[in-house]
Amino acid sequence: MSDSQPLFIVHTEASEGWGGQEIRILTESRGLMARGHRLHLLCSPQSRIYSEAQAAGVPVTAMPLSKKKWPGLKAMRDWLTLNQPDVIITHSSTDSWLTAAARVTLGRDIPVIRLRHISAPVTDNFGTRWLYLRASRAVVTTGEMIRQQMIDLNRYPGERIHSIPTGVDLDRFTPGDRDAARAEIGLDPAHQIIGIVASLRSWKGHETLLEAFAGLREHFPVARVVIVGDGLARISVEAAIDRLQLHEWVTLAGDQRDVVPWLRAMDVFVLPSYANEGVPQALRQAMGCGVCAVGSAMGGIPETIEDGVSGLLFAPKNHVALGAALADLLENPDKRARLAEAGLARARERFGMEPMLDRMEALIRQVM
């Protein structure tokens, strides 16, 4: 196959949640479609990515992939019987197993790439090793830390694992007028806004941010926290707001289809994750919007922020350290602006869409 011939690429996703993993599938799909390739997504009909794919113009088929059971395997077998993709890219454990089982039982040697998004260690047993190294022709991670972890802990051969970070649409995530953004979404232009855009999951560290802010509230009377996103941890986040008596200082904005004005409205973006984090898109999007970034030193976050150069890092779950970093930035607008400018330069140099699309396209042709 020539390097110019269009490809038929299929993504599978068992997750019914919504976050960076699902967003990458759609942005990568749209990017490769724009290059002339044929893309298709297989996912659960109950998942948000099903409706989002339709809205984004990505061809999608619903099937019961959320559980490792016969209906999902049968649906996958039936679909593969009728379709001849050049490659399948799997994203979660369940759809990876269903894809592998369908290929084996059909006797179809379709190349598979396993894409690993999170930094949680991969289970080290015979079955998982077979899934990653025999049922898949290559493994892609969203960051170098995840790749190295699989080499060190799982003893996977490094030549089979490729770190291809998720790209950001830097034509969309660009600096803008802060006051205009605040007027658009109803935030006070006089406030100092500390913000986060992330699914409400326990390990995203929203409670660490709230505890850090509670210690700052009296010293920075115009500071506020804006939380964009929703999820299963909303109850615990609301409980933390109650416990810390922060109702007047915290805005729970919920899910927002367009997060650009929310990012542009922020003075500081914080990502206080303490587990599972790959290379977070929202953090890179914030830097692309020219917002000063603070993140926990875990997962792929240090691959995004150079501590003291393009943002600040702090120890995970350490609300005292986070509070000190935020106080420093709120007190020193010149430092905040300097870090934001360096973060923007880093985003423009490293975080764009084209490097991700180039490397994924090349890898797909290689495994074929």
Salt bridges, closest charged atoms under 4 A:
GLU28 OE2 - HIS11 NE2 3.82
GLU28 OE1 - ARG24 NE 3.12
GLU52 OE2 - ARG48 NE 2.99
GLU52 OE1 - ARG257 NH1 2.93
ASP78 OD2 - LYS74 NZ 2.81
ASP109 OD1 - ARG103 NH2 3.51
ASP109 OD2 - ARG137 NH2 3.04
ASP124 OD2 - ARG155 NH2 3.21
GLU144 OE2 - ARG147 NH1 3.09
ASP179 OD1 - ARG178 NH2 3.44
ASP188 OD2 - HIS191 NE2 3.76
GLU211 OE2 - ARG243 NH2 3.53
GLU211 OE1 - HIS319 ND1 3.62
ASP230 OD1 - ARG234 NH1 3.61
GLU238 OE2 - ARG234 NE 3.03
ASP242 OD1 - HIS247 NE2 2.34
ASP255 OD2 - ARG48 NH1 3.17
ASP258 OD1 - ARG172 NH2 3.25
ASP267 OD1 - ARG178 NH1 2.91
ASP267 OD2 - ARG182 NH2 2.78
GLU277 OE1 - LYS204 NZ 3.00
GLU306 OE1 - ARG346 NH1 3.17
ASP328 OD2 - LYS335 NZ 2.47
GLU354 OE1 - ARG35 NH2 2.62
ASP358 OD1 - ARG35 NH2 2.70
GLU361 OE1 - ARG35 NH1 2.84
GLU361 OE2 - HIS37 NE2 2.92
GLU361 OE2 - ARG365 NH2 3.54
